[in-house]
Amino acid sequence: MPELLDEIKEANDIKKIQIQDYNKLAEEIREFLIQNISKTGGHLASNLGVVELTMALHRFLSFPQDKLVWDVGHQAYTHKLLTGRKELFPTLRQLDGLSGFPKMEESCCDSFDTGHSSTAISAALGLVKARDLSGKSNKVVAVLGDGALTGGMAFEAINNAGRLKTNFIIVLNDNNMSISENVGGLANYLARLRTSNRYTGFKESMENILGSVPGGKGLVDMLKRSKDAVKYFMLPSMFFEDMGLTYIGPIDGHNVWQMLEAFEAAARSKKAVVVHVLTKKGKGYRPAERYPAHYHGVEPFDITSGRPTCKEKEISYTKVFSDAMLRLAAEDEKILAITAAMPYGTGLYDFKKQFPDRFFDVGIAEQHAVTFAAGLAMGGFKPVVAIYSTFLQRAYDQIIHDVCINNLPVVFAIDRAGITGRDGKTHQGTFDVSFLSHIPNLTVLAPKNRYELEDMLQYALKLNSPVAIRYPKGDAYLGLEEYRAPLEYGKSELLHEGAKVAILAVGSMVKIGEEVAAALLKEGERVTLVNVRFISPIDKDILEKLSGSHNLMVTLEENVRNGGYGQKVADYLFETRKQDIRLVNISVPGAYIEHGSVGELHKRFHLDAEGVLNRIKAEL
Ligand SMILES: Cc1ncc(C[n+]2csc(CCOP(=O)(O)OP(=O)(O)O)c2C)c(N)n1
């Protein structure tokens, strides 16, 4: 039974616990997290790593007046525990339950809703300026990981923070990992900083020694001011300091006492201060310590074996993409693969192993990934950029300005398109049709099943212009295998020909359309079913044909209505003066969709077969 944790009923209660009991409290928190996440699933390794860091921050700050901004926000479980949300943990990431990310609606101690990476310094810097402008004196702290620091926005914010003349604390939680290994020059730089304890020790002892001898103080000051090659005893912390920030570290991120000292020192500064803490991802659960990437985000699992408790998955779209990439790349050495820090999630890990020279993990840098791909394509290669729908939002301008204006053969493999489930509103992929399908030169495709994803990837790589293929999270649909007509540019696929009602389904919704068509057939209604295939350009010929013989058209898509496929059909009917045809647009509501399982959310928004069937029947 957790004893100390039970004493924490609301924010700031941690201050009532003796600091010498903090190790026991940390143990209780870890046990609680492991027990709970093993049942609900969630972000395990990152949360286990920041237990002491969060405790130290909660000892140091006063909520809700002080502001704490978590980058990404996947590591805020201990923060939730320490702000009175313990009882809600059994509902973590469940429909209408506790969110897996910071959420202001849940608690006044959450300062910013987050989910995407590398935003914390910018958001917190805004809070600092707002504080100063309104004459307040509360503390503001941003916490970001070494992975998040590879995102361009973090650098943009540091560039601005360097000019600050008031206090702002940035905690760099360095666990030497993004989801997978952290990449690039920055990872190397942090590795040098991490091993610089002896430099810190050396710096301090030099200061002490020199400071204690006559005239030594002046020498220390002179050395500190010196811009010469020795640069303050060759400390590798120069990057932050040269940018105008103060650097403190590296500090043991599992030692609350040391962190508190560092935070107190940082709070005295009239500048932005980076406190560099070193933590172990997965700490306290052996499998997560050994395989932090694997245990970054988990399904419910058995604590003893570490294995998932849910049933074996069928083959996912991600796996279909992964295998197709291997096959196609073996035949064409021009094919390259790019990920923004998600080699596992996007299914490119096998590609990395098989073709290491043709694989690029650019860090959490979606914008750079896209323009980098444009350069590769300009240089004669065929890059495939695999990015989740939600994270591709970042690269809207790069898609237009760098890829599509130059009409370059870059393929966007857009995984997690549509409703993605438990990560909630920051992670749903329900906008990509809207933000991609109006871009000139860009072809936008959605496969109905696993076979079509394979065909579309092969087709896209031959097209010699930009192509986006969107496919959903989870098991690939294996039905309709017999319908495998070759892809023809701009043409949809007619699956069943009926009368009166035509269902036009996009990608993942073809499966639902098929179920609905079968149910209606049982009731004596033979409907037409179209697999849209091309979201852009749309197939006007099929719309023309169907409008001559049907009086109800139903579009199905996992995207918001605005800017979706259904609106393109509406526009076509309007332009061609076919207003006598009734059009029903079934899509995702134009709101931010909270967490829950994909199935539950489909049901809630009437995107399951039953919901669609009822809607059509109501129209009939
Ligand atoms: C823009 C964006 N791209 C990708 C992701 C997916 N993602 C979530 S956490 C994470 C790694 C973050 O690493 P780090 O900041 O070091 O935190 P850690 O999990 O190691 O604590 C990534 C890539 C994201 N949340 N946002």
The ligand as an SDF file (V2000), in Angstrom:
LIG
                    3D

 26 27  0  0  0  0  0  0  0  0999 V2000
    6.2080   17.1140  -33.7290 C   0  0  0  0  0  0  0  0  0  0  0  0
    6.2760   15.7510  -33.1050 C   0  0  0  0  0  0  0  0  0  0  0  0
    6.8910   14.7570  -33.7710 N   0  0  0  0  0  0  0  0  0  0  0  0
    6.9560   13.5180  -33.2330 C   0  0  0  0  0  0  0  0  0  0  0  0
    6.4150   13.2750  -32.0050 C   0  0  0  0  0  0  0  0  0  0  0  0
    6.4160   11.8610  -31.4230 C   0  0  0  0  0  0  0  0  0  0  0  0
    7.2200   11.8050  -30.1930 N   0  0  0  0  0  0  0  0  0  0  0  0
    6.6310   11.7760  -28.9830 C   0  0  0  0  0  0  0  0  0  0  0  0
    7.7320   11.7050  -27.7490 S   0  0  0  0  0  0  0  0  0  0  0  0
    9.0190   11.6990  -28.8160 C   0  0  0  0  0  0  0  0  0  0  0  0
   10.4160   11.6200  -28.2920 C   0  0  0  0  0  0  0  0  0  0  0  0
   10.7110   12.7180  -27.3690 C   0  0  0  0  0  0  0  0  0  0  0  0
   11.9910   12.5430  -26.8530 O   0  0  0  0  0  0  0  0  0  0  0  0
   12.4370   13.3840  -25.6030 P   0  0  0  0  0  0  0  0  0  0  0  0
   12.0310   14.7890  -25.8040 O   0  0  0  0  0  0  0  0  0  0  0  0
   13.8650   13.1250  -25.3940 O   0  0  0  0  0  0  0  0  0  0  0  0
   11.5550   12.8180  -24.4290 O   0  0  0  0  0  0  0  0  0  0  0  0
   11.6410   11.3940  -23.6950 P   0  0  0  0  0  0  0  0  0  0  0  0
   10.5040   10.5880  -24.2080 O   0  0  0  0  0  0  0  0  0  0  0  0
   12.9570   10.7860  -23.9970 O   0  0  0  0  0  0  0  0  0  0  0  0
   11.4600   11.7160  -22.2700 O   0  0  0  0  0  0  0  0  0  0  0  0
    8.5790   11.7440  -30.1390 C   0  0  0  0  0  0  0  0  0  0  0  0
    9.4530   11.7100  -31.3220 C   0  0  0  0  0  0  0  0  0  0  0  0
    5.7750   14.3410  -31.3530 C   0  0  0  0  0  0  0  0  0  0  0  0
    5.1740   14.1880  -30.1750 N   0  0  0  0  0  0  0  0  0  0  0  0
    5.7230   15.5620  -31.9200 N   0  0  0  0  0  0  0  0  0  0  0  0
  1  2  1  0
  2  3  1  0
  2 26  2  0
  3  4  2  0
  4  5  1  0
  5  6  1  0
  5 24  2  0
  6  7  1  0
  7  8  2  0
  7 22  1  0
  8  9  1  0
  9 10  1  0
 10 11  1  0
 10 22  2  0
 11 12  1  0
 12 13  1  0
 13 14  1  0
 14 15  2  0
 14 16  1  0
 14 17  1  0
 17 18  1  0
 18 19  2  0
 18 20  1  0
 18 21  1  0
 22 23  1  0
 24 25  1  0
 24 26  1  0
M  CHG  1   7   1
M  END
$$$$
